[in-house]
Amino acid sequence: MDVFVTVMLVIVVALVFDFTNGFHDTANAMATSVATGALKPKVAVLISAVLNLVGAFLSTEVASTVSNGIIREGDGGVQVTPTMIFAGLVGAVIWNLATWYLGLPSSSSHALFGGLIGAAVIGAGVGSVDFGVVLSKVVLPALISPLVAGTVALVATYAAYRITKQATLRGSTAGFRHGQTISASLVSLAHGTNDAQKTMGVITLTLIAAGYQGAGTTPQLWVVLACGLAIALGTYLGGWRIMRTVGKRITDVQAPQGFAAETSSAATILISSHLGFALSTTQVTSGSIVGAGLGKKLATVHWGVVGKIASAWVITLPAAALVGGVSAWLASTSTVGLVLVAVLALAGGSAFVFLARRHPVTHETVNDSEEAPAATQPAGASRGQGE
């Protein structure tokens, strides 16, 4: 019975993580389309939510990487327990909420992997993690994919402006905005095929560890459906804080740049999902936007913002691993320890939500270049519909 309760707790927290992944990564697909006016904010998140759900059903290769690759399986099954997986998820959720509050497009994927690795190392030893898989299917794609997507976006942006230089500005811009509807939809579909699967893999890993599912098996249908719905709901609520950073603060994105960035992001993510690489869609998208900024003559890339984003990328995995490791140490002591971790995680997450509501970013203010100081916000602004 204790194992069953722990498994249920893990499933709930995993779906909470999937939900935070949805609103944390909405910007990946829709930030540039919203920034250029190609799509209205509410329409953009609705399209993204539906396609995230559809994408969750297209493949399970990434889920298999999570459930059968990163954590080693021994003769007696996986070497981690549901309690450790719960602790790893706590690390991922807390980091997601912290970076969402700060408006930083950090990697939800690396937060998840970091939390799991930290919890596994503390709870079952260094040998419980297959660092070869971590290197080949997590670390290397994290280093290579932003460069590949950025290079493709740079070339595509340069080509787009060269090809349409004789067209009227009004006509070419309208055409690219229509194209963005398709390219942004592809990114949303790709996001569903990659990110929703990571939570599927965690739940499957938990079921295997608890003996409710055989080792080496793929996610069950109810797991795929639950994860798809959770990430779709999170996406629909809209990660407006991060969307503002991605769409307005890296570079001033125009319609041709947005189309090029979204197309290169979608291609990179879909190919990686097919190969089972659990890459960060956030890093791919950010790299594409930087490339799109560099591809336009006289465009400005705000390198200070890029530097902050890159710093968040670097510390995400170790920071989530630290929280996951501490949570695993405390949760494994006793039932009281497990409950204490859950209470502390709820309190920490609630604190970030409370702080964010004091200075909200909504679908109406997402395209503002700078957030208005609290002293100059109109009365009642903090009570608007936000995150």
C-alpha positions in Angstrom: 0.0 0.0 0.0 2.9 2.4 0.8 4.4 1.8 -2.6 1.0 2.3 -4.3 0.5 5.7 -2.5 4.0 6.8 -3.5 3.4 5.8 -7.1 0.2 7.8 -7.2 2.0 10.8 -5.7 4.8 10.5 -8.3 2.2 10.4 -11.1 0.4 13.5 -9.8 3.7 15.4 -9.4 4.8 14.2 -12.9 1.6 15.6 -14.4 2.2 18.9 -12.5 5.7 19.0 -14.1 4.1 18.4 -17.5 1.7 21.2 -16.9 4.5 23.6 -15.9 6.5 22.4 -18.9 3.5 23.4 -21.1 3.3 27.0 -19.9 7.1 27.3 -19.5 7.6 26.3 -23.1 4.7 28.0 -24.9 7.1 30.6 -26.0 9.1 28.0 -28.0 6.4 27.7 -30.6 4.4 31.0 -30.4 6.7 33.8 -29.2 7.8 35.0 -32.6 4.3 34.7 -34.1 2.8 36.7 -31.3 5.7 39.3 -31.5 5.2 39.9 -35.2 1.4 40.0 -35.0 1.0 36.9 -37.2 -1.3 35.4 -34.5 -3.2 36.9 -31.7 -2.0 35.7 -28.3 -5.1 33.7 -27.3 -5.4 32.1 -30.7 -1.7 31.2 -30.7 -1.8 29.4 -27.4 -5.0 27.5 -28.4 -3.4 26.3 -31.6 -0.2 25.3 -29.7 -2.2 23.4 -27.0 -4.1 21.3 -29.6 -1.0 20.5 -31.5 1.0 19.6 -28.4 -1.7 17.1 -27.6 -1.6 15.7 -31.1 2.2 15.5 -31.1 2.2 13.5 -27.9 0.7 10.6 -29.8 3.1 10.6 -32.7 6.1 8.9 -31.2 7.5 7.3 -28.0 11.2 7.2 -28.8 12.1 10.0 -26.4 10.0 8.4 -23.7 12.0 5.2 -24.1 15.2 7.2 -23.7 14.0 8.5 -20.4 12.5 5.2 -19.0 15.0 2.8 -20.4 18.2 4.8 -21.0 19.3 7.3 -18.5 18.5 5.2 -15.4 20.2 1.8 -15.5 18.2 -1.4 -15.2 19.7 -4.3 -13.3 18.8 -7.9 -12.9 16.2 -6.9 -10.2 14.7 -4.1 -12.2 15.7 -0.4 -12.1 17.9 0.6 -9.3 15.9 3.6 -8.2 12.6 3.7 -6.3 9.4 5.7 -6.8 10.5 7.9 -3.9 13.7 8.9 -5.7 11.7 9.7 -8.9 9.3 11.8 -6.8 12.3 13.7 -5.4 13.7 14.3 -8.9 10.4 15.7 -10.1 10.3 18.1 -7.2 13.7 19.5 -8.3 12.4 19.9 -11.9 9.1 21.6 -10.9 10.8 24.1 -8.5 13.4 25.0 -11.1 10.7 25.5 -13.8 8.7 27.8 -11.5 11.8 29.8 -10.5 12.9 30.4 -14.1 9.3 31.1 -15.2 9.1 33.8 -12.5 12.3 35.3 -13.8 11.2 35.2 -17.4 14.1 33.0 -18.4 13.6 30.4 -21.1 15.6 27.7 -19.4 15.3 24.0 -20.3 12.4 22.0 -18.7 14.1 18.9 -20.1 17.4 19.5 -18.4 15.5 20.4 -15.2 13.8 17.0 -15.4 17.0 15.1 -16.1 19.0 17.0 -13.5 16.4 16.3 -10.8 16.3 12.6 -11.7 20.1 12.3 -11.9 20.5 14.0 -8.5 17.9 11.9 -6.8 19.3 8.7 -8.3 22.9 9.4 -7.3 21.9 10.2 -3.7 19.4 7.4 -3.4 21.1 4.6 -5.4 24.7 5.6 -6.1 26.5 7.0 -9.1 26.2 3.6 -10.8 22.4 3.9 -11.1 22.9 6.6 -13.9 24.1 5.7 -17.4 26.3 8.7 -18.0 27.1 7.4 -21.5 23.4 7.9 -22.5 23.3 11.2 -20.7 26.3 12.4 -22.7 25.2 11.1 -26.1 21.5 11.8 -25.9 21.2 14.8 -23.5 24.5 16.8 -23.2 25.8 16.6 -26.8 22.4 17.5 -28.4 22.1 20.4 -25.9 25.4 21.7 -27.3 24.9 21.0 -30.9 21.2 21.6 -31.5 21.1 25.4 -30.8 24.1 25.9 -33.1 22.5 23.8 -35.9 19.1 25.5 -35.5 20.8 29.0 -35.3 22.8 28.4 -38.4 19.8 27.2 -40.4 17.8 30.2 -39.2 20.6 32.6 -40.1 20.8 31.2 -43.7 17.1 31.1 -44.1 16.6 34.6 -42.8 19.3 36.0 -45.2 17.7 34.1 -48.1 14.2 35.3 -47.2 15.2 38.9 -47.3 17.3 38.4 -50.5 14.4 36.6 -52.3 11.8 39.2 -51.4 13.8 42.3 -51.7 12.0 43.3 -54.8 8.5 42.7 -53.3 6.5 45.4 -51.7 7.1 45.5 -48.0 3.3 45.2 -47.3 2.9 42.2 -49.5 6.0 40.3 -48.4 5.3 40.9 -44.7 1.8 39.6 -45.0 3.0 36.5 -46.8 5.5 35.7 -44.1 2.9 36.2 -41.4 0.7 33.6 -43.1 3.7 31.3 -43.3 4.3 31.8 -39.6 0.9 30.3 -38.8 2.1 27.0 -40.4 5.7 27.1 -39.1 4.6 27.9 -35.5 2.1 25.1 -35.7 4.9 22.7 -36.8 6.9 23.8 -33.8 4.0 23.1 -31.5 3.6 19.7 -33.0 7.3 19.0 -32.7 7.2 20.2 -29.0 4.5 17.6 -28.3 6.5 14.8 -29.8 9.5 15.6 -27.7 8.6 17.2 -24.4 5.3 15.4 -23.6 7.2 12.2 -24.0 9.7 13.0 -21.2 6.9 12.9 -18.6 5.6 9.7 -20.2 9.1 8.2 -19.7 9.1 9.3 -16.0 5.7 7.8 -15.2 6.7 4.6 -17.1 10.0 4.5 -15.2 8.0 4.7 -11.9 5.6 1.9 -12.9 8.6 -0.3 -13.8 10.4 0.5 -10.6 7.3 -0.3 -8.5 6.8 -3.6 -10.4 3.5 -2.5 -12.1 5.1 -2.7 -15.6 7.7 -4.9 -17.2 11.2 -3.6 -17.7 11.9 -2.3 -21.2 8.2 -1.7 -22.1 6.8 1.4 -23.7 4.3 3.9 -22.1 0.7 2.7 -21.8 -2.1 4.5 -23.6 -3.5 6.2 -20.5 0.0 7.6 -19.7 0.3 9.1 -23.2 -3.2 10.6 -23.0 -2.7 12.0 -19.5 0.7 13.6 -20.4 -0.7 15.0 -23.6 -3.6 16.6 -21.8 -1.4 18.0 -19.0 1.0 19.7 -21.4 -1.8 21.0 -23.6 -3.6 22.6 -20.6 -0.4 24.2 -19.5 0.3 25.5 -23.0 -3.2 27.0 -23.3 -2.7 29.1 -20.1 0.2 30.7 -21.8 3.7 31.3 -20.5 3.5 35.1 -21.1 6.5 36.0 -19.0 8.9 33.8 -21.0 7.1 34.6 -24.2 7.9 38.2 -23.8 11.6 37.4 -23.3 11.8 35.1 -26.3 9.7 37.3 -28.7 10.8 40.8 -27.8 14.1 40.8 -25.8 16.5 38.6 -27.7 16.0 40.6 -30.9 13.3 42.6 -32.5 11.7 39.8 -34.6 10.1 40.7 -37.9 7.9 38.3 -39.9 10.6 36.8 -42.2 12.8 36.2 -39.2 10.0 34.6 -37.3 9.2 32.3 -40.2 12.8 31.3 -40.6 13.3 30.7 -36.9 10.2 28.6 -36.5 10.9 26.5 -39.6 14.4 25.7 -38.5 13.3 24.9 -34.9 10.5 22.5 -36.1 12.9 20.6 -38.4 15.5 20.3 -35.7 13.1 19.1 -33.1 11.2 16.6 -35.3 14.4 15.0 -36.5 15.8 14.7 -33.0 12.5 13.2 -31.7 12.7 10.6 -34.4 16.2 9.7 -33.3 15.3 9.6 -29.6 17.4 12.6 -28.6 15.8 14.2 -25.6 16.9 17.7 -26.5 15.8 21.0 -25.1 13.2 22.6 -27.4 13.9 25.9 -25.5 17.5 25.9 -26.5 16.7 25.0 -30.1 14.1 27.9 -30.3 16.4 30.4 -28.6 19.3 29.4 -30.9 17.0 29.9 -34.0 15.9 33.3 -32.9 19.6 34.4 -32.4 20.4 33.1 -35.8 17.4 34.9 -37.3 18.6 38.1 -35.7 22.0 37.7 -37.2 20.6 36.8 -40.6 19.0 40.2 -41.1 21.2 43.1 -42.1 21.4 45.8 -39.4 19.4 43.7 -37.0 20.4 43.9 -33.3 20.8 40.9 -31.0 20.7 41.8 -27.3 23.7 39.8 -26.2 23.2 40.7 -22.5 19.8 38.9 -22.6 21.4 36.0 -24.6 24.1 35.8 -21.9 21.5 35.5 -19.1 19.7 32.8 -21.0 22.9 30.9 -21.7 23.8 31.1 -18.0 20.5 29.6 -17.1 21.1 26.8 -19.5 24.4 26.0 -17.9 23.2 25.9 -14.3 19.8 24.2 -14.9 20.9 20.6 -14.8 23.2 20.9 -11.7 20.7 23.2 -9.9 17.8 20.8 -10.4 20.1 17.9 -9.5 21.0 19.6 -6.2 17.3 20.1 -5.3 16.5 16.5 -6.4 19.4 15.1 -4.4 18.5 16.9 -1.2 14.8 16.0 -1.7 15.8 12.3 -2.2 17.9 12.3 1.0 15.1 13.8 3.0 12.2 11.8 1.5 14.0 8.5 1.9 14.4 8.9 5.6 10.8 8.1 6.5 7.2 8.7 5.5 7.4 12.0 7.5 10.4 13.0 5.3 8.4 12.3 2.2 5.5 14.3 3.4 7.9 17.2 4.4 9.4 17.3 0.9 5.9 17.5 -0.6 4.9 20.3 1.8 8.1 22.2 1.2 7.7 21.8 -2.6 4.1 23.1 -2.4 5.2 26.1 -0.4 8.1 26.9 -2.7 6.0 26.6 -5.8 3.2 28.7 -4.3 5.7 31.4 -3.3 6.8 31.8 -6.9 3.2 32.0 -8.2 2.4 34.6 -5.5 5.4 36.7 -6.5 4.6 36.5 -10.2 1.0 37.7 -9.6 2.3 40.9 -8.0 3.7 42.0 -11.4 1.8 39.9 -13.9 2.5 39.6 -17.6 -0.7 38.9 -19.6 -1.7 38.3 -23.2 -2.4 42.0 -23.4 1.1 43.1 -22.3 3.2 40.3 -23.7 4.5 42.4 -26.5 5.6 45.3 -24.3 9.4 45.6 -24.6 9.9 46.4 -20.9 7.9 45.6 -17.9 6.4 48.7 -16.3 7.7 49.5 -12.8 5.3 48.7 -10.0 5.0 52.4 -9.2 3.8 53.3 -12.7 1.4 50.5 -13.4 -2.2 51.5 -13.7 -4.5 50.8 -10.8 -5.7 47.3 -10.7 -3.1 46.0 -13.2 -1.8 43.5 -10.7 -5.3 41.9 -10.6 -5.5 41.3 -14.4 -5.6 37.9 -15.9 -2.0 36.7 -15.8 0.1 33.8 -14.7 
